[in-house]
Amino acid sequence: MPASTHQFELNTMESLKKNLRMVSSAEPSAFDRASKYVAKEPGKGFFNDGREQDLLNYVLAHPSLPNMRGSPEAVIAAIDEYGRTTKFLMNIGSHKGDIVTEVITTCRPEIVVEIGGYVGYSAILFGNVVRRVGGKRYISIEENPSFAAVSTKLIELAGLDDIVTVVVGPSDTMLRHLYETKAVRTIDLLFLDHLKPLYTRDLRHCENFGMIRPGTTLVADDVIQPGNPQYLAYVRATPLEKKARMKSGILNGEEIGGDPTLIYESRMIHTFHMSGVPDGIEVTICTGRAPNKESRPWHAYSELQDTTTRPSKIDLYN
C-alpha cells in the first residue's frame, strides 16, 4: 500500500479517536434519561410480535405526518416517540447514533452496507448523513420480510429512497448476491447490527469477496451487551494470529475463510442502549494488507503496537 494511503488511514483513525471522545461516555450521568425507551415487557419478547407494524401505523396516523414527508429527522423523532411512550424497539437509538454519525462524517463513505435493518431507524439516520457528506448508496440487508416492508415505507416517507435500498433475505445469501451481480464491488463502511454470532462469518464473507480493502471502516454494535467475543478477537488479531488459528483448526468448519492478510486497527467506544444499559460499539479501520510471505506484518506500521504485547481488550481511552 502506498505510504500516502497508509498515512491517510492512520490520520482517519486518529481523527475518529479525537472526535468520538466528544460523543461517547460510559458514565451513567451521560445517559439522557428523557430519551429512554419504555422497558421491555417481563417474560415476553421484544420484537416480531406485531409491534413493528404497530409502529408503522402509529407513524402514519401521527398528527405531524405532513411534516415527516422528506424529513429524516422528523421520522426518527416519531419512531423514538413510539419507543418512549408505547413499546420498546431494538433500534440503535440516539446515543449510539451519535457515535456512528461521527464515524460517517469523519470517514465520508460512498458505499455503506448495513446488515440488520430492522424497521429502518439506522438506515434513515445514517443514510441521511451519508447523503449529506456526498455518499452514493446505503444498502440495508434485512432477513425478515415484514421488518423490511416497514423499513421500506419509513425510508420512503423520510425521502431517502433515492440513496437507501432495502435488500431482503439472509445476510450471507444477500452478500453473495451483491457480489455476483456486481452491485457492490467494495464497501467503504460496513455496519453490523444483526444476529451476533453471524458478525464474524459475514465479515469474512465480505473479505473473501474482496469487498473489504484498505480504507474500509467496520462498525459493530452490541459488543458489550449482549457481547461478541468472537468478533472482537477476529478484528483485533494480527494477520499472523489469524493465519495460525486457521491452520490450527480454530477457524475451520465454515464454508468461507475470509482474508487473514487484512490488517485492522480497532477500538471500542462506550455508550448506551436506549434502555439505559451500558454497551459498546467496535470501530475498526482496515489499514493495509500483509503479504503472505511476511513474517512480521506490522513492520511497516510502526505506529501500531504488535497485538502480542497489547491487552486483549482494547479501549478507546486506554
N, C-alpha and C positions, 0 to 999 in steps of 0.2 A: 504494500500500500504506500503511495507517495507520502512523503513526510508532511506535506501541507494538509493532506486529508487527515492523517493521524492527529496533527495538532488541532485541526478543526473539531474532531470528535472529543479530544480531551478538553478543549475550551467549552464545548457544549455541556459536558458533564460538570465542569466547574461552575458554569452559569446556572445549571439546574440546582446544584447543591446550594448555591448562594440564594437563588430565588425561592427554592422550596422551604428554606428555613423560615421565610416570612409568612408562609401559608400553612405550616404544619406544626402541631404540638400534641403531645400525649398528656398534657396536664388537664385534669378534669375541668378546671376553670376555663379552658379554651373551647369547650363544647358549648355551643349556643343552644340552651335548653328550649328556647322558643321554636327552634326548628325540629325538635324531636318528634319522630313519628309515634303514633299510638303503639302500645305494647302488642306483641304477638299474643293471640288468644291461647291460654293454657290448654295443653292437651290436644290442640288442633294444629293442622298445617297452616302455613302462612303464604301459600301460593297455589295456583291451579285449582282453586275451589270456587271459581266464578268471580273473584274479586277483580280480575283483570278486565273482564267485560263490564263489570260494575264501574270500574274506573272510567272506561271509555264513555259509558252512559252519563256518568257524573260530569265529565268534561263537556260533552255535547249539550247537556242541559244547563250548563253554568250560565249565570246571567252575564258574565264577561266574555261569552263566546265570540261576539263580533270583534272584540279587541285581541283575541288569540290568533285570528287568521293572519298568517305571515309573521307571527311574533313568537320565536322560540322561547323567549324569556317568559311570556305570559302563559304558554303551555306548561313550561316547567313549574311555574308558580301554582297552576291549577293542580298538577299532579302532586306536588308537595302538600298542598292544602288537603287533598284527599287522604294522603298518608298521615297527616297530623290529626285529622278530625274523624276519619271513618274506619279505615283498615290499614294495617301495616303493609308496606310494599317493599320488596327486596331490591330497591333502587340503590345506585351508588351514592346519591344524596349530595347535599351542598358541601359538606366538609371534605369528602374525598374528591368531589367535583372540582373544588378549587385547586387541588394538587394536580389533577390530570390536565385541567385548563392551563396551568402554568407550564406543564411539560409541553403541551401542544404549542403554546405561544413561544416557548424557547426554541423548540426543535423545528417548527414550521413544516410539518409533514405535508406532502402532496397526496399520498395514498395511505389511508388508515383502514385497517381491518379489525373489527371488533368481533369477539366470539362470546356469545351470551347476551343477546339484545334485550330479552325480556319484553317490557312494554314500551321500549323506545326512549326511556329517560336519558340514558347516556348518549344514544345516537343523536338526540335533539340537542342536548347540552354541548357535546363535543363536536358534533357536526357543524353547529353554528360557529364554534371557534375555528375549526378547520377552514370553513369558508372565509372567515374574517382575516385569516393570515395568508390567504391565497391558495389554499389547498384545492385539490381537484375532486377527490372521491372519498366517501366514507362508506364502507361496506359492513353491514351488520348481519352476522350469522346467528340465526335463532332456530333451534330444532323444533320447538313447539309451534305448530301452525296457528293455534288460537292466539298465542302471545304475539306472533309475527303479524297477524291481522290487526290486532290492537295497535302495535307499534307502527305499522304502515299508515294507519289512519291518523295517528297523532303526529307523525312526521309530516304528512301532507298538510295537516292543519297548521303546523308551525312554518310551512313554506320552505321546507328543506328537501323536498323530494327531487330537486334538481341536482343535489350533491350526495344525499344519503340513499343507499339502496339496501333493502332488506332481502337477504337470501335465506330461504327456508330449507332446513334439512340438518342431518347430523354434521357436526363440525368437521370430522375427518373427510367425509364424502364431499362436503362443500368446498373445503380447501383444495382437494384434488380436482374438483370441477373448475374452480377458478384458475388452477394451474394448467389443466389440459385444454381449456378453452382460451387460454392466454388472456383472460380477463384481468388477471393480476400477475405481473412478472416479478415485481419486487414490492416489499411492504416498507413504508417509511416508519409507521408506528403500528404495533400490534398490541391491542388491548384485550386482556384475558380476564373474563368475568363469568365463567360457566362452571361446569362440574369440576371441582378442584383436582381430582385425580387425572383429569384429561389435559391439564395445563402443559405438563412436560411432553406428553405424547403429541399434542397438536403443535407445540413449538418445534419439535423435532420433524414433524411433517413439513412445516414451513421451511426449515433448514434444508431438508432433503430436496425440496422443490426449487431451491435457490432463491426463495423469497426473502430470506434474511441475508443481509450484506453489511459490510462496514458502514455505519451510519444509521442503521435501523435501531429504533428505540422500542423496548418492550415495557409494558405497564401491566402488572399483575395485581389484582385486587384480592382482599381477604387472606393475606399471607400470615396473619396472626390469628384471626378468628374467622373461620374455623382452623386456619393454618394450612400450610402446604410445604412441608419439609423436603419432599422430593423435588419440587420445582426449585426451591431456594438452593438446594445442593447442586442442581444442574447449572443454573446461571452463575453460581459463584465458583464453579470449578474451573481449573485451568484446562487447556486442551490436553495436556499430558494426563491429568487426572481423569478426564472423560474417556480418553483412549484406554487407559488402564482398566477402568470399570467395564468398558465394553469387552475387553479381552478376558477379563475375569468372569464374565457372565452376568455381572450385576445389571447391565442394561439390555441383556438379551431377552428373548421371549416376545418381542414385539416385531411387527412386520416391517417397521421402518426405523432406521438407526440414527437419522439426523446427521449433522456435520460437526464432529468433535473438534475440528480445527478452528472454529469461530471463537474469538476472544471477546469476553464480556466484562464490562465494568458495571457493578451492580450495587445499589444502595436501597435500604428500607426507609420509608417515610412513615412516621407515626401519625395516626389520625383516628377517626371515629366512624362507626356505623351510625345510621340515622336513629338507631335505638339508644345511642349514647355509649355503647360498648366500645372500648378501645380496640383498634385494629391497625393494620399496616398495609401499605402499598409498596411493592417492589418495583423500582425503576431501574432499568438496565439499558445500557448502550453497547452495541456491537462496535468495538474499536479496531478490529482487524482480523486477520486470519494467520494462523501459524502454519508454515509449510510442513508437510507430512514428515519430512526428514529432520526437522529441527528438534534438537534435544532439550532446549530450554526456550519456549516460545516467547517468554517475556523480555528477552534481551533488548529488543528494540523499543520497549515500553518501560523505560526506567522509572517513569513517574508512578507506575502502578506496582504495588507490592506483590511478591510471589505469594500465592494463597497457602503455601506450605508454612508460612510464618505468620499469617494473619488469622484472626478469630474466625470460627466457622459462621458466626452470626455477625453480619456487617450492618452497622447502624450509621445513618447519615451524620449523627452527632458524635461518633467515636473519634 
